[in-house]
Amino acid sequence: MDGLDGSGKSRFAAALGAALGAGGGAVSLLHVDDFRRPLDFAGLDPSSEAALYYDRYFDFAALGAALAAPPAADLVIVEGVMVLRAALPEDAALVVLEVSPAEARRRILERDQAKGRTTTEIAHRIDRRYFPAQARYRAAFDPQGRAQMVIDNDDWARPRLLRRNREGVAPDLAAAVDRLLRPSEGT
């Protein structure tokens, strides 16, 4: 599960895991955010800060090693930013969540203010780390082009399928995503 910061990856992946687990299989969820490295960004110019964030902030090798270990579950969902930078299994289906930059910014502000960060600090992170890293990642990896499914997640309550390539998508995954995309009764 890939997408911009603030696209709803964690929330959608948790719902997808629950939908898949309802069928009786064991589902494990790995978060790219659990593979962060402590870095000092103080005093860096915008270009250097963006490069340090992209190149070093996440330990994708450790994430790849965690994926290579024998799974304790029937299915592993990896969610987070820039997931194609990890060594994913060749048969992994890629789901990309799309949101507008304005909606992503709004969600990041809301999320990070709840963590006690100031609006100024959050805007700094968005403009000097998150969005520049996403632009670099999208140019290098083309996640939307490689995805088996692209979902518009601008509206939490009504995600919409934008594109699906049925090849490479297990039937149980496709069915679980379809259940999540259906609008709730009475809404």
Sine and cosine of phi, psi and omega as CSV:
sin_phi,cos_phi,sin_psi,cos_psi,sin_omega,cos_omega
0.00,0.00,0.88,-0.47,-0.10,-0.99
-0.80,-0.60,0.30,-0.96,0.06,-1.00
0.36,-0.93,0.14,-0.99,0.05,-1.00
-0.83,0.56,0.41,-0.91,0.22,-0.97
-0.82,0.57,0.70,-0.71,0.03,-1.00
0.99,0.12,0.13,0.99,-0.03,-1.00
-0.99,0.12,-0.17,0.98,0.02,-1.00
0.99,-0.12,0.38,0.93,-0.05,-1.00
-0.86,0.51,-0.74,0.67,-0.04,-1.00
-0.89,0.46,-0.71,0.70,-0.02,-1.00
-0.91,0.42,-0.73,0.69,-0.02,-1.00
-0.92,0.39,-0.66,0.75,0.01,-1.00
-0.90,0.44,-0.64,0.77,0.04,-1.00
-0.90,0.44,-0.69,0.73,0.03,-1.00
-0.91,0.41,-0.64,0.77,0.03,-1.00
-0.91,0.42,-0.67,0.74,0.05,-1.00
-0.87,0.49,-0.67,0.74,0.03,-1.00
-0.91,0.42,-0.67,0.74,0.00,-1.00
-0.90,0.43,-0.66,0.75,0.01,-1.00
-0.95,0.32,-0.61,0.80,0.01,-1.00
-0.93,0.36,-0.42,0.91,0.01,-1.00
-0.89,0.46,-0.37,0.93,0.04,-1.00
-0.99,0.17,-0.01,1.00,0.07,-1.00
0.97,-0.23,-0.18,0.98,0.02,-1.00
-0.99,0.11,0.43,-0.90,0.05,-1.00
-1.00,0.08,0.79,-0.61,-0.03,-1.00
-0.88,-0.48,0.73,-0.68,0.06,-1.00
-0.91,-0.41,0.57,-0.82,-0.02,-1.00
-0.85,-0.52,0.84,-0.54,0.08,-1.00
-0.94,-0.33,0.69,-0.73,-0.02,-1.00
-0.92,-0.38,0.79,-0.61,0.08,-1.00
-0.81,0.59,-0.59,0.80,-0.01,-1.00
-0.87,0.50,-0.35,0.94,0.04,-1.00
-0.98,0.21,-0.05,1.00,-0.02,-1.00
-0.88,-0.48,0.58,0.81,0.04,-1.00
-0.99,0.13,0.50,-0.87,0.10,-1.00
-0.95,-0.32,0.57,-0.82,0.09,-1.00
-0.97,0.26,0.85,-0.53,-0.01,-1.00
-0.76,-0.65,0.44,-0.90,0.05,-1.00
-0.96,-0.27,0.91,-0.41,0.00,-1.00
-0.99,-0.13,-0.01,1.00,-0.10,-1.00
-0.85,0.52,0.73,-0.69,0.13,-0.99
0.98,0.20,0.05,1.00,-0.02,-1.00
-0.99,0.14,0.58,-0.82,0.12,-0.99
-0.95,0.30,0.29,-0.96,-0.08,-1.00
-0.82,0.58,-0.67,0.74,-0.02,-1.00
-0.91,0.42,-0.70,0.72,0.00,-1.00
-0.93,0.38,-0.62,0.79,0.03,-1.00
-0.90,0.43,-0.70,0.71,0.02,-1.00
-0.89,0.46,-0.67,0.74,-0.01,-1.00
-0.92,0.40,-0.69,0.73,0.01,-1.00
-0.89,0.46,-0.69,0.73,0.03,-1.00
-0.87,0.50,-0.75,0.66,-0.05,-1.00
-0.91,0.40,-0.73,0.68,-0.15,-0.99
-0.98,0.19,-0.51,0.86,-0.20,-0.98
-0.79,-0.61,-0.32,0.95,-0.18,-0.98
-0.90,0.44,-0.65,0.76,0.00,-1.00
-0.97,-0.26,0.67,-0.75,0.02,-1.00
-1.00,-0.07,0.99,0.14,-0.04,-1.00
-0.93,0.37,-0.44,0.90,0.07,-1.00
-0.91,0.41,-0.66,0.75,0.04,-1.00
-0.92,0.40,-0.61,0.79,0.07,-1.00
-0.89,0.45,-0.70,0.71,0.04,-1.00
-0.87,0.49,-0.65,0.76,0.04,-1.00
-0.90,0.43,-0.62,0.78,0.04,-1.00
-0.90,0.44,-0.59,0.81,0.03,-1.00
-0.95,0.31,-0.50,0.87,-0.02,-1.00
-0.97,0.23,-0.35,0.94,0.02,-1.00
-0.93,0.37,0.49,-0.87,0.02,-1.00
-0.83,0.55,0.81,-0.58,-0.06,-1.00
-0.94,0.34,0.57,-0.82,0.07,-1.00
-1.00,-0.04,0.15,0.99,-0.07,-1.00
-0.68,-0.74,0.29,-0.96,0.07,-1.00
-0.95,0.30,-0.49,0.87,-0.05,-1.00
-0.61,-0.79,0.67,-0.74,0.05,-1.00
-0.89,-0.46,0.80,-0.60,0.10,-0.99
-0.97,-0.25,0.81,-0.59,0.08,-1.00
-0.95,-0.30,0.82,-0.57,0.01,-1.00
-0.79,-0.62,0.61,-0.79,0.08,-1.00
0.45,-0.89,-0.01,-1.00,0.00,-1.00
-0.97,0.25,0.58,-0.81,0.17,-0.98
0.84,0.55,0.62,0.79,-0.10,-1.00
-0.88,0.47,-0.42,0.91,0.00,-1.00
-0.93,0.36,-0.15,0.99,0.08,-1.00
-0.98,0.20,-0.22,0.98,0.06,-1.00
-1.00,0.02,0.35,-0.94,0.06,-1.00
-0.99,0.17,1.00,0.02,-0.01,-1.00
-1.00,0.08,0.46,-0.89,0.09,-1.00
-0.86,0.51,0.56,-0.83,-0.05,-1.00
-0.87,0.49,-0.50,0.87,-0.05,-1.00
-1.00,-0.04,0.19,0.98,-0.02,-1.00
-0.94,0.35,0.74,-0.68,0.09,-1.00
-1.00,0.08,0.67,-0.74,-0.01,-1.00
-0.96,-0.29,0.83,-0.56,0.09,-1.00
-0.92,-0.38,0.81,-0.58,0.00,-1.00
-0.92,-0.40,0.79,-0.62,0.08,-1.00
-0.99,-0.11,0.76,-0.65,0.02,-1.00
-0.95,-0.32,0.67,-0.74,0.17,-0.99
-0.61,-0.80,0.38,-0.93,0.07,-1.00
-0.94,0.34,0.47,-0.88,0.07,-1.00
-0.84,0.55,-0.59,0.81,0.00,-1.00
-0.91,0.42,-0.67,0.74,0.02,-1.00
-0.93,0.36,-0.64,0.77,0.05,-1.00
-0.86,0.51,-0.72,0.70,0.01,-1.00
-0.87,0.50,-0.70,0.71,0.00,-1.00
-0.87,0.50,-0.70,0.71,-0.02,-1.00
-0.93,0.38,-0.66,0.75,0.02,-1.00
-0.89,0.46,-0.70,0.71,0.03,-1.00
-0.85,0.53,-0.73,0.68,-0.01,-1.00
-0.89,0.46,-0.73,0.69,-0.02,-1.00
-0.89,0.46,-0.75,0.66,-0.11,-0.99
-0.98,0.21,-0.45,0.90,0.13,-0.99
-0.90,0.43,-0.58,0.82,0.05,-1.00
-0.91,0.41,-0.36,0.93,0.05,-1.00
-1.00,0.02,0.00,1.00,0.04,-1.00
1.00,-0.06,0.12,0.99,0.03,-1.00
-0.99,0.14,0.47,-0.88,0.02,-1.00
-0.99,0.13,0.35,-0.94,0.04,-1.00
-0.86,0.51,-0.64,0.77,0.01,-1.00
-0.89,0.45,-0.71,0.70,0.01,-1.00
-0.89,0.45,-0.66,0.75,-0.02,-1.00
-0.92,0.40,-0.72,0.69,0.02,-1.00
-0.87,0.50,-0.62,0.79,0.05,-1.00
-0.86,0.50,-0.74,0.68,0.00,-1.00
-0.89,0.45,-0.68,0.74,-0.01,-1.00
-0.88,0.48,-0.76,0.65,-0.13,-0.99
-0.98,0.21,-0.44,0.90,-0.08,-1.00
-0.95,-0.33,-0.23,0.97,-0.01,-1.00
-0.81,-0.59,-0.92,0.40,-0.19,-0.98
-0.86,0.50,-0.84,0.54,-0.09,-1.00
-0.94,0.34,-0.66,0.75,0.08,-1.00
-0.88,0.47,-0.63,0.78,0.02,-1.00
-0.90,0.43,-0.65,0.76,0.02,-1.00
-0.90,0.44,-0.65,0.76,0.02,-1.00
-0.88,0.47,-0.70,0.72,0.02,-1.00
-0.90,0.43,-0.70,0.71,-0.01,-1.00
-0.89,0.46,-0.73,0.68,-0.02,-1.00
-0.89,0.46,-0.62,0.78,0.03,-1.00
-0.92,0.39,-0.60,0.80,-0.06,-1.00
-0.99,0.15,-0.57,0.82,-0.18,-0.98
-0.90,-0.44,-0.28,0.96,-0.01,-1.00
0.73,0.68,0.86,0.51,-0.04,-1.00
-0.87,0.49,-0.59,0.80,0.01,-1.00
-0.90,0.43,-0.66,0.75,0.01,-1.00
-0.93,0.37,-0.51,0.86,-0.04,-1.00
-1.00,-0.01,-0.21,0.98,-0.11,-0.99
-0.94,0.34,0.60,-0.80,0.16,-0.99
-0.98,0.21,-0.48,0.88,0.04,-1.00
-0.63,-0.77,0.69,-0.72,0.12,-0.99
-0.85,-0.53,0.80,-0.59,-0.10,-0.99
-0.84,-0.55,0.78,-0.62,0.12,-0.99
-0.98,0.20,0.90,-0.44,-0.05,-1.00
-0.88,-0.47,0.47,0.88,0.04,-1.00
-0.88,0.48,-0.54,0.84,0.02,-1.00
-0.94,-0.35,0.95,-0.33,-0.01,-1.00
-0.76,0.65,-0.68,0.74,-0.12,-0.99
-0.98,0.20,-0.31,0.95,-0.07,-1.00
-0.66,-0.75,0.92,0.39,0.08,-1.00
-0.90,0.43,0.55,-0.83,-0.04,-1.00
-0.81,-0.58,0.70,-0.71,0.07,-1.00
-0.96,0.28,0.84,-0.55,0.04,-1.00
-1.00,-0.08,-0.59,0.80,-0.04,-1.00
-0.37,-0.93,0.62,-0.79,0.07,-1.00
-0.64,-0.77,0.70,-0.71,0.15,-0.99
-0.93,-0.37,0.96,-0.30,-0.10,-1.00
-0.91,0.42,-0.41,0.91,0.06,-1.00
-0.94,0.35,0.69,-0.72,0.01,-1.00
0.99,0.11,0.09,1.00,0.03,-1.00
-0.91,-0.42,0.89,-0.46,0.04,-1.00
-0.88,0.47,0.61,-0.79,-0.03,-1.00
-0.83,0.56,-0.61,0.79,0.00,-1.00
-0.92,0.38,-0.57,0.82,0.06,-1.00
-0.92,0.39,-0.73,0.69,0.01,-1.00
-0.86,0.51,-0.68,0.73,0.00,-1.00
-0.91,0.40,-0.64,0.77,0.01,-1.00
-0.91,0.40,-0.67,0.74,0.03,-1.00
-0.90,0.44,-0.68,0.73,0.02,-1.00
-0.85,0.53,-0.64,0.77,0.03,-1.00
-0.90,0.43,-0.61,0.79,0.00,-1.00
-0.95,0.30,-0.44,0.90,-0.04,-1.00
-1.00,0.09,-0.27,0.96,0.01,-1.00
-0.95,0.30,0.74,-0.67,0.06,-1.00
-0.90,0.43,0.55,-0.84,0.02,-1.00
-0.89,0.45,0.51,-0.86,0.06,-1.00
-0.86,0.50,0.70,-0.71,0.07,-1.00
0.99,0.17,0.09,1.00,0.03,-1.00
-0.92,-0.39,0.00,0.00,0.00,0.00
